[in-house]
Amino acid sequence: MAADESNLIYPGIDNPLTIAVENVSAKDIIVKTDNGTISGKEGKYTIHTDRAGTATVYIFKNINGKLKEIGTKKFRILALPKPVAKVGPSSGGGIPGPVLAAQQFIRA
């Protein structure tokens, strides 16, 4: 089990997960979490949570309608850093007119 983008989950956005279990058909895998919601199927899932902290993802195998837990993984959930707008080298305060005039865009 792995978060596709990093080993972190960010609250408020969809975070892709890839889950594969050896010798188990993807259609027989059930995935749940204790912090948020998980959607998806056949190895490609998305976890969405609204709060920082941790989330445990549980993997179950469906055996004749009964669920057998076959694995868990904890993920850290960290808030996304706030973007900082920059014009040239400046991220706040005054900026000399010629420096401002030479800029083609604002970057975060």
N, C-alpha and C positions, 0 to 999 in steps of 0.2 A: 504494500500500500504506500502510495506516495502522493504528496501534493505536487501538482504538475508545475507550478510556477516557483515554489520554494518550499521549505519545510515549515512555513508559517501559514496561518490562516488569518485573514483580515476581516474584521466585522463590517457589515453593511454592504458587502459585495459578494458576488458568486466566486467561489474558489474551486477550481477543477481538481478532482482526485482521480487517480487511476488505481484500480484494485484488480488484482489477479490472484487466483488461488489454484495451486497445482492440483491436478486431478479432480477439479470440480468445475462443472459446466457453469458458464457465466449466468445462465438463466436460473440456476439454483442458489445464487448468492443473494442474500438480503443484507443491507447495510443500514445501520442506525447510529445516531449520535445522542449524547447527553446535553449538547449545547447547540441548538439550531435545528436546521432541517437538511436532509440529504435527498437529492433527486437524481435520476439517471438510471442507466441499465447497462448490462453487458460490459462491465469493466470501466466505463466512463461515467463518473458521477460529479455532482456539484454540491458542495457544502456551503450553506449560508447561515451565518450567525449574526446576532445584533450586539453582542457584548464581548469585551476582552476577557482574558483569563486562559482557560484551557478547554479543549473539547476532546472527549474520548470517542473514537469511531469504533464501533463494534461490527464484526463481520460474522454472519450466520450462514449456515448451510441448511437449505430446506430439504429435509428427509421425510418424505411421505406426509407432508403437512406439518411436521414438527420442526422447530428451529433448534439447531445445535450450534453453539458459539464455537468458532474456529480461530478467532483472532481479534486483537484489539490494538489500537495505537492512539497515543495521546499527541495532540498538536497544541502548540502555543498559539494563542490568538492575541495579536498585537494591533493596536490602533494604527491606521495609516498615518504617516507623518504629514503634517500640514505643509502644503506647498509654499515656497517663498518666491515671490515674483522678483525678477531682477531686470534692470535696464542697464545693459553694459555690465560693469563691475559692481554696480550699486544695488543694494537690496533694501534701502531705506535712507531717509534723510535727503539732503539736497544733492543735486547733480549739476555739474557745470553745463551751460547751454551747448557748447560745441560737442561735448560727449553725448548729450541727449540727441542732438541733431544727427550725429553719425550712426545712431542705432537703427536697425531695420526691424526689430521686433522686441517684444518683452518675453522673457523665458521664465519658466518655473523650475 
